[in-house]
Amino acid sequence: MILDLLFPNRCLHCNRIIEADLLVCDLCFGQIHFTHYDYFRNNPVKEQCKLSFPVENAYALIQFEEDSLSRKIIHELKYR
């Protein structure tokens, strides 16, 4: 498409040109802090949510950290 040539998709972190269905390039993907929490056991997200309201389960894929790539990804998914 012509718009893809004029306005290519770029990595959120380093601004490299990437494929249209990606948010970050392969180099920046390693900088994302995944939680690796077990869905059913030893899940601190679930324990934190239980303090505020009753939940059966909760899960977080990546950690939200100030001024990080994870924050940029969460905001991109939430607002765009």
HTML snippet that shows the backbone in 3Dmol.js (N, CA, C, O; Angstrom):
<script src="https://3Dmol.org/build/3Dmol-min.js"></script>
<div id="view" style="width:600px;height:400px;position:relative"></div>
<script>
const pdb = `
ATOM      1  N   MET A   1       0.843  -1.174   0.000  1.00  0.00           N
ATOM      2  CA  MET A   1       0.000   0.000   0.000  1.00  0.00           C
ATOM      3  C   MET A   1       0.894   1.245   0.000  1.00  0.00           C
ATOM      4  O   MET A   1       1.994   1.230   0.552  1.00  0.00           O
ATOM      5  N   ILE A   2       0.425   2.281  -0.602  1.00  0.00           N
ATOM      6  CA  ILE A   2       1.203   3.527  -0.722  1.00  0.00           C
ATOM      7  C   ILE A   2       1.500   4.136   0.644  1.00  0.00           C
ATOM      8  O   ILE A   2       2.597   4.650   0.863  1.00  0.00           O
ATOM      9  N   LEU A   3       0.541   4.085   1.562  1.00  0.00           N
ATOM     10  CA  LEU A   3       0.768   4.660   2.891  1.00  0.00           C
ATOM     11  C   LEU A   3       1.894   3.939   3.634  1.00  0.00           C
ATOM     12  O   LEU A   3       2.628   4.559   4.404  1.00  0.00           O
ATOM     13  N   ASP A   4       2.031   2.630   3.403  1.00  0.00           N
ATOM     14  CA  ASP A   4       3.118   1.881   4.032  1.00  0.00           C
ATOM     15  C   ASP A   4       4.478   2.349   3.529  1.00  0.00           C
ATOM     16  O   ASP A   4       5.459   2.312   4.271  1.00  0.00           O
ATOM     17  N   LEU A   5       4.544   2.779   2.303  1.00  0.00           N
ATOM     18  CA  LEU A   5       5.796   3.300   1.765  1.00  0.00           C
ATOM     19  C   LEU A   5       6.104   4.690   2.320  1.00  0.00           C
ATOM     20  O   LEU A   5       7.256   5.014   2.608  1.00  0.00           O
ATOM     21  N   LEU A   6       5.065   5.501   2.464  1.00  0.00           N
ATOM     22  CA  LEU A   6       5.251   6.860   2.968  1.00  0.00           C
ATOM     23  C   LEU A   6       5.398   6.904   4.486  1.00  0.00           C
ATOM     24  O   LEU A   6       6.177   7.695   5.018  1.00  0.00           O
ATOM     25  N   PHE A   7       4.636   6.043   5.188  1.00  0.00           N
ATOM     26  CA  PHE A   7       4.637   6.015   6.652  1.00  0.00           C
ATOM     27  C   PHE A   7       4.831   4.579   7.149  1.00  0.00           C
ATOM     28  O   PHE A   7       3.872   3.947   7.594  1.00  0.00           O
ATOM     29  N   PRO A   8       6.048   4.064   7.078  1.00  0.00           N
ATOM     30  CA  PRO A   8       6.272   2.672   7.505  1.00  0.00           C
ATOM     31  C   PRO A   8       6.117   2.519   9.020  1.00  0.00           C
ATOM     32  O   PRO A   8       6.303   3.471   9.779  1.00  0.00           O
ATOM     33  N   ASN A   9       5.777   1.315   9.433  1.00  0.00           N
ATOM     34  CA  ASN A   9       5.662   1.010  10.860  1.00  0.00           C
ATOM     35  C   ASN A   9       7.058   1.030  11.484  1.00  0.00           C
ATOM     36  O   ASN A   9       8.004   0.477  10.924  1.00  0.00           O
ATOM     37  N   ARG A  10       7.175   1.667  12.636  1.00  0.00           N
ATOM     38  CA  ARG A  10       8.474   1.799  13.292  1.00  0.00           C
ATOM     39  C   ARG A  10       8.434   1.238  14.704  1.00  0.00           C
ATOM     40  O   ARG A  10       7.393   1.235  15.361  1.00  0.00           O
ATOM     41  N   CYS A  11       9.578   0.767  15.152  1.00  0.00           N
ATOM     42  CA  CYS A  11       9.740   0.241  16.510  1.00  0.00           C
ATOM     43  C   CYS A  11       9.440   1.357  17.518  1.00  0.00           C
ATOM     44  O   CYS A  11       9.868   2.497  17.338  1.00  0.00           O
ATOM     45  N   LEU A  12       8.706   1.018  18.572  1.00  0.00           N
ATOM     46  CA  LEU A  12       8.372   2.008  19.598  1.00  0.00           C
ATOM     47  C   LEU A  12       9.594   2.532  20.337  1.00  0.00           C
ATOM     48  O   LEU A  12       9.589   3.655  20.841  1.00  0.00           O
ATOM     49  N   HIS A  13      10.624   1.726  20.401  1.00  0.00           N
ATOM     50  CA  HIS A  13      11.772   2.094  21.222  1.00  0.00           C
ATOM     51  C   HIS A  13      12.907   2.735  20.422  1.00  0.00           C
ATOM     52  O   HIS A  13      13.397   3.801  20.795  1.00  0.00           O
ATOM     53  N   CYS A  14      13.328   2.096  19.328  1.00  0.00           N
ATOM     54  CA  CYS A  14      14.508   2.584  18.599  1.00  0.00           C
ATOM     55  C   CYS A  14      14.167   3.246  17.263  1.00  0.00           C
ATOM     56  O   CYS A  14      15.044   3.807  16.605  1.00  0.00           O
ATOM     57  N   ASN A  15      12.908   3.183  16.867  1.00  0.00           N
ATOM     58  CA  ASN A  15      12.423   3.851  15.650  1.00  0.00           C
ATOM     59  C   ASN A  15      12.876   3.185  14.351  1.00  0.00           C
ATOM     60  O   ASN A  15      12.788   3.801  13.289  1.00  0.00           O
ATOM     61  N   ARG A  16      13.367   1.922  14.411  1.00  0.00           N
ATOM     62  CA  ARG A  16      13.710   1.194  13.185  1.00  0.00           C
ATOM     63  C   ARG A  16      12.418   0.810  12.445  1.00  0.00           C
ATOM     64  O   ARG A  16      11.362   0.664  13.059  1.00  0.00           O
ATOM     65  N   ILE A  17      12.519   0.652  11.142  1.00  0.00           N
ATOM     66  CA  ILE A  17      11.370   0.199  10.352  1.00  0.00           C
ATOM     67  C   ILE A  17      11.173  -1.293  10.594  1.00  0.00           C
ATOM     68  O   ILE A  17      12.117  -2.076  10.487  1.00  0.00           O
ATOM     69  N   ILE A  18       9.935  -1.685  10.921  1.00  0.00           N
ATOM     70  CA  ILE A  18       9.604  -3.077  11.224  1.00  0.00           C
ATOM     71  C   ILE A  18       8.349  -3.483  10.464  1.00  0.00           C
ATOM     72  O   ILE A  18       7.729  -2.662   9.788  1.00  0.00           O
ATOM     73  N   GLU A  19       7.981  -4.748  10.578  1.00  0.00           N
ATOM     74  CA  GLU A  19       6.780  -5.242   9.910  1.00  0.00           C
ATOM     75  C   GLU A  19       5.541  -4.574  10.490  1.00  0.00           C
ATOM     76  O   GLU A  19       5.549  -4.103  11.627  1.00  0.00           O
ATOM     77  N   ALA A  20       4.484  -4.539   9.700  1.00  0.00           N
ATOM     78  CA  ALA A  20       3.280  -3.798  10.067  1.00  0.00           C
ATOM     79  C   ALA A  20       2.577  -4.344  11.301  1.00  0.00           C
ATOM     80  O   ALA A  20       1.911  -3.579  11.999  1.00  0.00           O
ATOM     81  N   ASP A  21       2.697  -5.634  11.600  1.00  0.00           N
ATOM     82  CA  ASP A  21       1.960  -6.215  12.725  1.00  0.00           C
ATOM     83  C   ASP A  21       2.779  -6.281  14.017  1.00  0.00           C
ATOM     84  O   ASP A  21       2.333  -6.896  14.986  1.00  0.00           O
ATOM     85  N   LEU A  22       3.945  -5.674  14.056  1.00  0.00           N
ATOM     86  CA  LEU A  22       4.800  -5.695  15.247  1.00  0.00           C
ATOM     87  C   LEU A  22       4.798  -4.341  15.944  1.00  0.00           C
ATOM     88  O   LEU A  22       4.493  -3.316  15.334  1.00  0.00           O
ATOM     89  N   LEU A  23       5.143  -4.349  17.240  1.00  0.00           N
ATOM     90  CA  LEU A  23       5.290  -3.107  17.997  1.00  0.00           C
ATOM     91  C   LEU A  23       6.751  -2.730  18.201  1.00  0.00           C
ATOM     92  O   LEU A  23       7.099  -1.549  18.232  1.00  0.00           O
ATOM     93  N   VAL A  24       7.611  -3.751  18.340  1.00  0.00           N
ATOM     94  CA  VAL A  24       9.041  -3.511  18.559  1.00  0.00           C
ATOM     95  C   VAL A  24       9.863  -4.425  17.655  1.00  0.00           C
ATOM     96  O   VAL A  24       9.373  -5.450  17.181  1.00  0.00           O
ATOM     97  N   CYS A  25      11.099  -4.048  17.425  1.00  0.00           N
ATOM     98  CA  CYS A  25      11.999  -4.859  16.597  1.00  0.00           C
ATOM     99  C   CYS A  25      12.573  -6.008  17.431  1.00  0.00           C
ATOM    100  O   CYS A  25      12.383  -6.056  18.646  1.00  0.00           O
ATOM    101  N   ASP A  26      13.263  -6.916  16.780  1.00  0.00           N
ATOM    102  CA  ASP A  26      13.858  -8.065  17.468  1.00  0.00           C
ATOM    103  C   ASP A  26      14.908  -7.648  18.488  1.00  0.00           C
ATOM    104  O   ASP A  26      15.039  -8.280  19.536  1.00  0.00           O
ATOM    105  N   LEU A  27      15.654  -6.594  18.194  1.00  0.00           N
ATOM    106  CA  LEU A  27      16.689  -6.135  19.127  1.00  0.00           C
ATOM    107  C   LEU A  27      16.086  -5.583  20.414  1.00  0.00           C
ATOM    108  O   LEU A  27      16.615  -5.820  21.500  1.00  0.00           O
ATOM    109  N   CYS A  28      14.996  -4.857  20.300  1.00  0.00           N
ATOM    110  CA  CYS A  28      14.362  -4.251  21.476  1.00  0.00           C
ATOM    111  C   CYS A  28      13.475  -5.244  22.228  1.00  0.00           C
ATOM    112  O   CYS A  28      13.162  -5.019  23.397  1.00  0.00           O
ATOM    113  N   PHE A  29      13.071  -6.314  21.593  1.00  0.00           N
ATOM    114  CA  PHE A  29      12.218  -7.305  22.243  1.00  0.00           C
ATOM    115  C   PHE A  29      12.882  -7.878  23.495  1.00  0.00           C
ATOM    116  O   PHE A  29      12.198  -8.185  24.472  1.00  0.00           O
ATOM    117  N   GLY A  30      14.189  -8.021  23.475  1.00  0.00           N
ATOM    118  CA  GLY A  30      14.925  -8.531  24.623  1.00  0.00           C
ATOM    119  C   GLY A  30      14.924  -7.599  25.821  1.00  0.00           C
ATOM    120  O   GLY A  30      15.265  -8.018  26.928  1.00  0.00           O
ATOM    121  N   GLN A  31      14.548  -6.344  25.621  1.00  0.00           N
ATOM    122  CA  GLN A  31      14.508  -5.374  26.717  1.00  0.00           C
ATOM    123  C   GLN A  31      13.169  -5.368  27.448  1.00  0.00           C
ATOM    124  O   GLN A  31      13.016  -4.660  28.442  1.00  0.00           O
ATOM    125  N   ILE A  32      12.208  -6.140  26.975  1.00  0.00           N
ATOM    126  CA  ILE A  32      10.903  -6.203  27.627  1.00  0.00           C
ATOM    127  C   ILE A  32      11.018  -7.110  28.845  1.00  0.00           C
ATOM    128  O   ILE A  32      11.534  -8.223  28.747  1.00  0.00           O
ATOM    129  N   HIS A  33      10.547  -6.644  29.973  1.00  0.00           N
ATOM    130  CA  HIS A  33      10.610  -7.416  31.217  1.00  0.00           C
ATOM    131  C   HIS A  33       9.321  -8.212  31.388  1.00  0.00           C
ATOM    132  O   HIS A  33       8.316  -7.690  31.871  1.00  0.00           O
ATOM    133  N   PHE A  34       9.363  -9.482  30.985  1.00  0.00           N
ATOM    134  CA  PHE A  34       8.213 -10.369  31.156  1.00  0.00           C
ATOM    135  C   PHE A  34       8.170 -10.859  32.598  1.00  0.00           C
ATOM    136  O   PHE A  34       9.212 -11.019  33.235  1.00  0.00           O
ATOM    137  N   THR A  35       6.967 -11.099  33.114  1.00  0.00           N
ATOM    138  CA  THR A  35       6.820 -11.492  34.510  1.00  0.00           C
ATOM    139  C   THR A  35       7.148 -12.965  34.737  1.00  0.00           C
ATOM    140  O   THR A  35       7.745 -13.301  35.759  1.00  0.00           O
ATOM    141  N   HIS A  36       6.783 -13.837  33.831  1.00  0.00           N
ATOM    142  CA  HIS A  36       6.980 -15.278  33.966  1.00  0.00           C
ATOM    143  C   HIS A  36       6.288 -15.847  35.204  1.00  0.00           C
ATOM    144  O   HIS A  36       6.754 -16.826  35.786  1.00  0.00           O
ATOM    145  N   TYR A  37       5.171 -15.227  35.604  1.00  0.00           N
ATOM    146  CA  TYR A  37       4.417 -15.725  36.747  1.00  0.00           C
ATOM    147  C   TYR A  37       3.625 -16.957  36.340  1.00  0.00           C
ATOM    148  O   TYR A  37       3.155 -17.067  35.208  1.00  0.00           O
ATOM    149  N   ASP A  38       3.488 -17.870  37.272  1.00  0.00           N
ATOM    150  CA  ASP A  38       2.622 -19.027  37.072  1.00  0.00           C
ATOM    151  C   ASP A  38       1.179 -18.544  37.227  1.00  0.00           C
ATOM    152  O   ASP A  38       0.874 -17.792  38.152  1.00  0.00           O
ATOM    153  N   TYR A  39       0.306 -18.967  36.341  1.00  0.00           N
ATOM    154  CA  TYR A  39      -1.078 -18.479  36.354  1.00  0.00           C
ATOM    155  C   TYR A  39      -1.821 -18.924  37.607  1.00  0.00           C
ATOM    156  O   TYR A  39      -2.675 -18.185  38.099  1.00  0.00           O
ATOM    157  N   PHE A  40      -1.530 -20.086  38.130  1.00  0.00           N
ATOM    158  CA  PHE A  40      -2.303 -20.619  39.245  1.00  0.00           C
ATOM    159  C   PHE A  40      -1.584 -20.551  40.595  1.00  0.00           C
ATOM    160  O   PHE A  40      -2.251 -20.485  41.628  1.00  0.00           O
ATOM    161  N   ARG A  41      -0.272 -20.565  40.621  1.00  0.00           N
ATOM    162  CA  ARG A  41       0.473 -20.549  41.891  1.00  0.00           C
ATOM    163  C   ARG A  41       1.509 -19.432  41.876  1.00  0.00           C
ATOM    164  O   ARG A  41       1.959 -18.997  40.816  1.00  0.00           O
ATOM    165  N   ASN A  42       1.873 -18.986  43.049  1.00  0.00           N
ATOM    166  CA  ASN A  42       2.947 -17.996  43.214  1.00  0.00           C
ATOM    167  C   ASN A  42       2.782 -16.801  42.276  1.00  0.00           C
ATOM    168  O   ASN A  42       3.713 -16.419  41.568  1.00  0.00           O
ATOM    169  N   ASN A  43       1.603 -16.229  42.284  1.00  0.00           N
ATOM    170  CA  ASN A  43       1.290 -15.124  41.403  1.00  0.00           C
ATOM    171  C   ASN A  43       1.090 -13.853  42.237  1.00  0.00           C
ATOM    172  O   ASN A  43       0.017 -13.671  42.812  1.00  0.00           O
ATOM    173  N   PRO A  44       2.092 -12.971  42.318  1.00  0.00           N
ATOM    174  CA  PRO A  44       1.960 -11.765  43.131  1.00  0.00           C
ATOM    175  C   PRO A  44       0.887 -10.798  42.622  1.00  0.00           C
ATOM    176  O   PRO A  44       0.346 -10.018  43.406  1.00  0.00           O
ATOM    177  N   VAL A  45       0.575 -10.835  41.343  1.00  0.00           N
ATOM    178  CA  VAL A  45      -0.479  -9.969  40.810  1.00  0.00           C
ATOM    179  C   VAL A  45      -1.822 -10.354  41.425  1.00  0.00           C
ATOM    180  O   VAL A  45      -2.599  -9.487  41.825  1.00  0.00           O
ATOM    181  N   LYS A  46      -2.084 -11.630  41.497  1.00  0.00           N
ATOM    182  CA  LYS A  46      -3.319 -12.121  42.102  1.00  0.00           C
ATOM    183  C   LYS A  46      -3.403 -11.712  43.574  1.00  0.00           C
ATOM    184  O   LYS A  46      -4.448 -11.262  44.043  1.00  0.00           O
ATOM    185  N   GLU A  47      -2.299 -11.872  44.292  1.00  0.00           N
ATOM    186  CA  GLU A  47      -2.293 -11.520  45.710  1.00  0.00           C
ATOM    187  C   GLU A  47      -2.507 -10.027  45.919  1.00  0.00           C
ATOM    188  O   GLU A  47      -3.200  -9.631  46.857  1.00  0.00           O
ATOM    189  N   GLN A  48      -1.933  -9.200  45.072  1.00  0.00           N
ATOM    190  CA  GLN A  48      -2.106  -7.753  45.173  1.00  0.00           C
ATOM    191  C   GLN A  48      -3.551  -7.352  44.866  1.00  0.00           C
ATOM    192  O   GLN A  48      -4.113  -6.487  45.538  1.00  0.00           O
ATOM    193  N   CYS A  49      -4.144  -7.972  43.861  1.00  0.00           N
ATOM    194  CA  CYS A  49      -5.530  -7.662  43.497  1.00  0.00           C
ATOM    195  C   CYS A  49      -6.504  -8.102  44.585  1.00  0.00           C
ATOM    196  O   CYS A  49      -7.525  -7.451  44.807  1.00  0.00           O
ATOM    197  N   LYS A  50      -6.193  -9.199  45.259  1.00  0.00           N
ATOM    198  CA  LYS A  50      -7.061  -9.699  46.332  1.00  0.00           C
ATOM    199  C   LYS A  50      -7.193  -8.693  47.471  1.00  0.00           C
ATOM    200  O   LYS A  50      -8.210  -8.679  48.164  1.00  0.00           O
ATOM    201  N   LEU A  51      -6.193  -7.863  47.672  1.00  0.00           N
ATOM    202  CA  LEU A  51      -6.245  -6.864  48.724  1.00  0.00           C
ATOM    203  C   LEU A  51      -7.275  -5.785  48.444  1.00  0.00           C
ATOM    204  O   LEU A  51      -7.821  -5.193  49.375  1.00  0.00           O
ATOM    205  N   SER A  52      -7.547  -5.524  47.177  1.00  0.00           N
ATOM    206  CA  SER A  52      -8.465  -4.449  46.792  1.00  0.00           C
ATOM    207  C   SER A  52      -9.881  -4.920  46.510  1.00  0.00           C
ATOM    208  O   SER A  52     -10.843  -4.224  46.835  1.00  0.00           O
ATOM    209  N   PHE A  53     -10.017  -6.091  45.913  1.00  0.00           N
ATOM    210  CA  PHE A  53     -11.339  -6.603  45.548  1.00  0.00           C
ATOM    211  C   PHE A  53     -11.259  -8.107  45.358  1.00  0.00           C
ATOM    212  O   PHE A  53     -10.179  -8.648  45.120  1.00  0.00           O
ATOM    213  N   PRO A  54     -12.403  -8.789  45.461  1.00  0.00           N
ATOM    214  CA  PRO A  54     -12.381 -10.250  45.337  1.00  0.00           C
ATOM    215  C   PRO A  54     -12.134 -10.689  43.886  1.00  0.00           C
ATOM    216  O   PRO A  54     -12.853 -10.277  42.976  1.00  0.00           O
ATOM    217  N   VAL A  55     -11.128 -11.514  43.684  1.00  0.00           N
ATOM    218  CA  VAL A  55     -10.818 -12.053  42.362  1.00  0.00           C
ATOM    219  C   VAL A  55     -10.539 -13.541  42.487  1.00  0.00           C
ATOM    220  O   VAL A  55     -10.076 -14.015  43.524  1.00  0.00           O
ATOM    221  N   GLU A  56     -10.823 -14.265  41.426  1.00  0.00           N
ATOM    222  CA  GLU A  56     -10.474 -15.683  41.387  1.00  0.00           C
ATOM    223  C   GLU A  56      -9.046 -15.873  40.892  1.00  0.00           C
ATOM    224  O   GLU A  56      -8.314 -16.735  41.378  1.00  0.00           O
ATOM    225  N   ASN A  57      -8.661 -15.045  39.910  1.00  0.00           N
ATOM    226  CA  ASN A  57      -7.313 -15.125  39.384  1.00  0.00           C
ATOM    227  C   ASN A  57      -6.959 -13.833  38.667  1.00  0.00           C
ATOM    228  O   ASN A  57      -7.841 -13.096  38.229  1.00  0.00           O
ATOM    229  N   ALA A  58      -5.694 -13.567  38.552  1.00  0.00           N
ATOM    230  CA  ALA A  58      -5.210 -12.384  37.842  1.00  0.00           C
ATOM    231  C   ALA A  58      -3.866 -12.740  37.220  1.00  0.00           C
ATOM    232  O   ALA A  58      -3.173 -13.645  37.683  1.00  0.00           O
ATOM    233  N   TYR A  59      -3.512 -12.018  36.171  1.00  0.00           N
ATOM    234  CA  TYR A  59      -2.279 -12.342  35.470  1.00  0.00           C
ATOM    235  C   TYR A  59      -1.705 -11.079  34.831  1.00  0.00           C
ATOM    236  O   TYR A  59      -2.456 -10.216  34.378  1.00  0.00           O
ATOM    237  N   ALA A  60      -0.403 -10.972  34.794  1.00  0.00           N
ATOM    238  CA  ALA A  60       0.281  -9.880  34.113  1.00  0.00           C
ATOM    239  C   ALA A  60       1.357 -10.481  33.219  1.00  0.00           C
ATOM    240  O   ALA A  60       2.139 -11.323  33.659  1.00  0.00           O
ATOM    241  N   LEU A  61       1.394 -10.054  31.983  1.00  0.00           N
ATOM    242  CA  LEU A  61       2.388 -10.560  31.033  1.00  0.00           C
ATOM    243  C   LEU A  61       3.718  -9.827  31.173  1.00  0.00           C
ATOM    244  O   LEU A  61       4.780 -10.449  31.193  1.00  0.00           O
ATOM    245  N   ILE A  62       3.651  -8.481  31.270  1.00  0.00           N
ATOM    246  CA  ILE A  62       4.874  -7.698  31.405  1.00  0.00           C
ATOM    247  C   ILE A  62       4.753  -6.761  32.597  1.00  0.00           C
ATOM    248  O   ILE A  62       3.650  -6.414  33.020  1.00  0.00           O
ATOM    249  N   GLN A  63       5.895  -6.357  33.130  1.00  0.00           N
ATOM    250  CA  GLN A  63       5.914  -5.458  34.271  1.00  0.00           C
ATOM    251  C   GLN A  63       5.832  -4.019  33.801  1.00  0.00           C
ATOM    252  O   GLN A  63       6.481  -3.629  32.831  1.00  0.00           O
ATOM    253  N   PHE A  64       5.026  -3.233  34.503  1.00  0.00           N
ATOM    254  CA  PHE A  64       4.912  -1.809  34.205  1.00  0.00           C
ATOM    255  C   PHE A  64       5.967  -1.078  35.018  1.00  0.00           C
ATOM    256  O   PHE A  64       5.927  -1.082  36.248  1.00  0.00           O
ATOM    257  N   GLU A  65       6.903  -0.454  34.334  1.00  0.00           N
ATOM    258  CA  GLU A  65       7.974   0.287  34.981  1.00  0.00           C
ATOM    259  C   GLU A  65       8.041   1.682  34.369  1.00  0.00           C
ATOM    260  O   GLU A  65       7.845   1.846  33.164  1.00  0.00           O
ATOM    261  N   GLU A  66       8.313   2.670  35.184  1.00  0.00           N
ATOM    262  CA  GLU A  66       8.421   4.039  34.694  1.00  0.00           C
ATOM    263  C   GLU A  66       9.553   4.159  33.665  1.00  0.00           C
ATOM    264  O   GLU A  66      10.616   3.561  33.832  1.00  0.00           O
ATOM    265  N   ASP A  67       9.319   4.922  32.620  1.00  0.00           N
ATOM    266  CA  ASP A  67      10.321   5.199  31.579  1.00  0.00           C
ATOM    267  C   ASP A  67      10.964   3.940  31.025  1.00  0.00           C
ATOM    268  O   ASP A  67      12.188   3.862  30.921  1.00  0.00           O
ATOM    269  N   SER A  68      10.149   2.953  30.670  1.00  0.00           N
ATOM    270  CA  SER A  68      10.674   1.711  30.111  1.00  0.00           C
ATOM    271  C   SER A  68       9.929   1.363  28.826  1.00  0.00           C
ATOM    272  O   SER A  68       8.893   1.948  28.510  1.00  0.00           O
ATOM    273  N   LEU A  69      10.467   0.419  28.113  1.00  0.00           N
ATOM    274  CA  LEU A  69       9.818  -0.065  26.902  1.00  0.00           C
ATOM    275  C   LEU A  69       8.477  -0.717  27.231  1.00  0.00           C
ATOM    276  O   LEU A  69       7.522  -0.609  26.462  1.00  0.00           O
ATOM    277  N   SER A  70       8.412  -1.386  28.367  1.00  0.00           N
ATOM    278  CA  SER A  70       7.153  -2.020  28.792  1.00  0.00           C
ATOM    279  C   SER A  70       6.043  -0.978  28.927  1.00  0.00           C
ATOM    280  O   SER A  70       4.904  -1.223  28.529  1.00  0.00           O
ATOM    281  N   ARG A  71       6.373   0.160  29.477  1.00  0.00           N
ATOM    282  CA  ARG A  71       5.382   1.237  29.627  1.00  0.00           C
ATOM    283  C   ARG A  71       4.913   1.732  28.259  1.00  0.00           C
ATOM    284  O   ARG A  71       3.720   1.955  28.053  1.00  0.00           O
ATOM    285  N   LYS A  72       5.844   1.902  27.332  1.00  0.00           N
ATOM    286  CA  LYS A  72       5.483   2.353  25.990  1.00  0.00           C
ATOM    287  C   LYS A  72       4.539   1.359  25.315  1.00  0.00           C
ATOM    288  O   LYS A  72       3.581   1.759  24.653  1.00  0.00           O
ATOM    289  N   ILE A  73       4.809   0.065  25.482  1.00  0.00           N
ATOM    290  CA  ILE A  73       3.972  -0.965  24.875  1.00  0.00           C
ATOM    291  C   ILE A  73       2.576  -0.948  25.484  1.00  0.00           C
ATOM    292  O   ILE A  73       1.582  -1.001  24.758  1.00  0.00           O
ATOM    293  N   ILE A  74       2.493  -0.875  26.797  1.00  0.00           N
ATOM    294  CA  ILE A  74       1.183  -0.844  27.467  1.00  0.00           C
ATOM    295  C   ILE A  74       0.387   0.370  27.028  1.00  0.00           C
ATOM    296  O   ILE A  74      -0.806   0.251  26.749  1.00  0.00           O
ATOM    297  N   HIS A  75       1.007   1.519  26.959  1.00  0.00           N
ATOM    298  CA  HIS A  75       0.301   2.727  26.524  1.00  0.00           C
ATOM    299  C   HIS A  75      -0.116   2.635  25.057  1.00  0.00           C
ATOM    300  O   HIS A  75      -1.200   3.088  24.690  1.00  0.00           O
ATOM    301  N   GLU A  76       0.726   2.059  24.232  1.00  0.00           N
ATOM    302  CA  GLU A  76       0.388   1.889  22.808  1.00  0.00           C
ATOM    303  C   GLU A  76      -0.835   0.980  22.656  1.00  0.00           C
ATOM    304  O   GLU A  76      -1.747   1.287  21.888  1.00  0.00           O
ATOM    305  N   LEU A  77      -0.854  -0.125  23.381  1.00  0.00           N
ATOM    306  CA  LEU A  77      -1.984  -1.052  23.304  1.00  0.00           C
ATOM    307  C   LEU A  77      -3.249  -0.440  23.894  1.00  0.00           C
ATOM    308  O   LEU A  77      -4.350  -0.693  23.405  1.00  0.00           O
ATOM    309  N   LYS A  78      -3.097   0.353  24.929  1.00  0.00           N
ATOM    310  CA  LYS A  78      -4.261   0.925  25.608  1.00  0.00           C
ATOM    311  C   LYS A  78      -4.874   2.073  24.823  1.00  0.00           C
ATOM    312  O   LYS A  78      -6.097   2.149  24.710  1.00  0.00           O
ATOM    313  N   TYR A  79      -4.067   2.958  24.284  1.00  0.00           N
ATOM    314  CA  TYR A  79      -4.586   4.191  23.685  1.00  0.00           C
ATOM    315  C   TYR A  79      -4.630   4.208  22.162  1.00  0.00           C
ATOM    316  O   TYR A  79      -5.198   5.131  21.578  1.00  0.00           O
ATOM    317  N   ARG A  80      -4.039   3.200  21.502  1.00  0.00           N
ATOM    318  CA  ARG A  80      -4.098   3.191  20.033  1.00  0.00           C
ATOM    319  C   ARG A  80      -4.683   1.914  19.571  1.00  0.00           C
ATOM    320  O   ARG A  80      -4.824   1.699  18.367  1.00  0.00           O
TER     321      ARG A  80
END
`;
const viewer = $3Dmol.createViewer("view");
viewer.addModel(pdb, "pdb");
viewer.setStyle({}, {cartoon: {color: "spectrum"}});
viewer.zoomTo();
viewer.render();
</script>
